[in-house]
Amino acid sequence: MHTIEADYLVVGAGAMGMAFTDTLVSETDARVVLVDRRHQPGGHWTMAYPFVRLHQPSAFYGVNSLNLGSNSIDQVGWNQGLYELATAGEICAYYDHLMRQQLLPTGRVSYFPMSEYRGDGSFTTLAGADYTVNVTRRIVDATYMRVTVPAMRPPPYGVASGITCVPPNELPRLAAHERYVIVGAGKTGIDTCLWLLGQGIAPDRLTWIMPRDSWLLDRATIQPGALFADRIKANFAAQLQAIRDAVSVQDLFARLEDVGVLLRINPAIQPTMYRCATVSPAELEQVRHITDVVRMGHLQRIESGKLVLDGGDVPMEASALYVDCTADGAEKVPATEVFDSGRITLQSVRGCQQVFSAALIAHVEAGYLDDAVKNQLCVPVEHPDTDLDWVRNTLADYRNQLRWFDDPDLTAWLFGARLDLFGHLIGHLLAPALDKPRVRDRVLTMTKSALSATATKLEELLMT
């Protein structure tokens, strides 16, 4: 049995674990032991399908101390005109570089890949060596969000003998099929449809099993830099106005769609799902070309010659290739206190902004003494699943942002945080006033007032 002394034991070297460790090491002199069961840092990205890309610009992903990508705008493809989206390979290389070139050279980070955490500060390596970490500060659970991709588990429905059903990872290695059946309507399903269409597969060769239609976000409104500042400010103002004018939740969604805050694939189908997936206008146009969309609930099993769904059976040629895209990449897990005695449980404190959340939690851990204060600043925001969760998440985001704005030091940190999408927006609002404190304070006061009034209206809408 080997014993290690450390201030923090971080369990999980995925995106959140790395963002937390990066900020903690940057802002303190803490000693950190990082344990992960995979062979390299990056978590689920090490298991992702090869054609996956971020759904948000690279500028808002990774860790605070290191840029991801080259801050360039795509010149070709369906993301043309928008900031680059990192590939899985880029992201894995980025985390490997971060570990080897920044974290380990500090001498304060010890990294144990291919190791199984057993609880109570103990873990076992692939070679069979047992370790115990004497933790002086906290054990950090960076696995609570349970990110899963299709390659991590078998399909959750029955598959008859002789049927070929694969995760998206297998697609680039397979010969062409006459019929492709994409199972799942989330981000992975959208990615898979777009990849097949991009390979020249005609839309009429695709069948899309879509248990629920989803509200989507326009990626053009989630962009860094001055180039998009006016558009993003206009979109944010339109969102606030839509909320203020809405007389019901249903009316709110209609208004949000009218001003382009939310999008949907089929204008005739009312979405009941929201999972923070983004699309560009070109991508939305492409997936709308798929007309064989099966909206009969979840797939129960695949039999020879037919699909069995909640709502009945659908004939299907036996030679079809099924692509399982049903893994819950951002599972909705119950919120729990982030700071609890000798433990930190990493969770989102802004909707669908996991890496930013982990970095902010690390900053709060480093800069504040009292756990009650820390928990007030880091109220978890559960991952969304239903359409109503857009309302709940937006309300929670506004409430958290108002708490942060009430703390001048934290507000200053946010404006300098690379990962803070909202900080980029507010930074552009404040840019002309940076050297004029009174003007800056007035703009910030106006922003806080608008957020507070809008949050109150969202609470009223949820009660109707």
C-alpha positions, 0 to 999 in steps of 0.5 A, a space after each residue: 500500500 502506497 500513501 500520498 499526501 495531497 490537499 485535494 484528490 480529484 476523481 475524474 480527469 474529464 472536462 470538469 475535473 480538468 477545468 477545476 484542477 486547472 483553476 485550482 492550480 493556477 490560483 493556489 499552491 495546492 497539491 492535487 492528486 488526479 485519478 481517472 480510469 481512462 488511459 488519458 485525460 478528457 473523459 468521454 471525449 476519449 470514447 466519442 465518435 470520430 466525427 463529433 465536434 463541439 456544439 459551441 465555439 472552441 473559445 468557450 471550452 476547455 480550461 481557463 488558462 489555455 486557449 482551445 483552437 486558433 480562434 478562427 472562423 470556419 470558411 467552409 462547411 455548414 458552420 461557415 462564417 462562425 467560430 471553429 468547433 473543435 473535433 474530438 481529436 483536437 480536444 483529446 490532444 488539448 487535454 493531453 498537452 495541458 496535463 503534460 505541459 502545464 499541470 505536471 510540470 508544476 510539481 504539485 499535480 500527480 496524475 494516475 490514469 488507468 486507475 480505479 477509485 475505490 472510495 475513501 481516498 483509495 485507488 488501484 492502478 492497472 498494475 495492481 498497486 494500491 494507493 491511499 491519499 491522505 487528503 488535507 482539504 477536499 475530495 472532489 467528485 468530478 464524475 457526478 454528472 455521469 456523461 455517457 456516449 453510445 460507445 460506452 454501453 449497449 443499446 437500451 432496446 432489444 436487437 434481434 439476431 442478424 440485425 446490425 446496430 452500431 454506435 456512431 463510432 463504427 460508421 466511418 469503418 462500415 461499407 455503405 448501406 441502402 437504408 440508415 436508421 438513426 435512433 435518437 433525436 438529441 445532439 448525437 442523432 443530429 450529428 449522425 444525420 449531418 455526417 451521413 448527409 455530408 458523405 453524400 447519403 441522400 436524405 430519402 435513405 435515412 429514417 430518423 427515430 425521434 421520440 421527442 422533438 427538441 427546441 434548439 439554439 442558434 449557434 450564431 448567437 453563441 459566439 465570442 468576439 466583437 464581430 458578433 457582439 451586436 447580434 448577440 446583444 440584440 438576441 439577449 435583449 429580444 430574449 428578455 423582451 419575450 419573457 417580459 411580454 409573455 402571458 403564458 409559457 406556451 406564449 413565451 415559446 412562441 415569442 422566443 421562436 419568433 425572435 430566433 432565440 429558439 429553433 425547431 426542426 419541424 415548424 408543425 411539431 411542438 417540441 417537448 424536449 430541450 437539451 441545449 443542442 445548437 445548430 447553425 442555420 445551414 445545419 438546420 436546413 440540412 436535417 429538415 431534408 430528412 422526411 422519414 421521421 418516425 414520431 411514435 415514442 421510444 424504440 422498444 426493440 428491433 425485429 427482423 422486418 420491423 421496429 417496435 415502438 411505444 406507439 406501434 410497429 413500423 415496417 423496415 427492410 431487414 438489411 437496414 443499418 441501425 445507428 444507436 444515438 440514444 445515450 444520455 450525454 448530459 443526464 439530469 441528475 439530482 442537484 446536491 450541495 457542491 461544498 460539503 465538509 471534506 467533499 466537493 461535488 462538481 455540477 453545473 452552476 450555469 445551464 449546460 456550461 459544465 467547464 465554466 462551472 467547474 472553473 468557477 467552483 474552483 475559484 470559489 473554493 480558493 477564494 472563500 472560507 465559509 462553506 455556507 457562502 460558497 454554496 450560496 455562490 454555487 447553486 447547482 443548475 440541473 441539466 435540462 430535459 423537457 421544454 419547461 426546463 428551458 424556463 427553469 434553467 434560465 431562471 436559475 441562471 439569472 438568479 446565480 448571475 445576480 448572486 455573482 454580480 453582488 460580489 465585486 471581486 467575483 464579478 471582476 473574475 468573471 469578466 476575465 474568465 475565458 470560459 464565461 460566455 455571459 461575461 463576454 456578452 456583459 464585457 461588450 456591453 461595458 467595453 466603452 465604459 471600462 475607463 469610466 467607473 461611474 458609467 460602468 457601474 450604471 451599465 452593470 446596475 441596469 443589467 442587474 435590474 433587467 435580470 432581476 425583473 426578468 427572473 421574477 417574470 419567469 417565476 410567475 410564468 412557471 406558476 401559471 
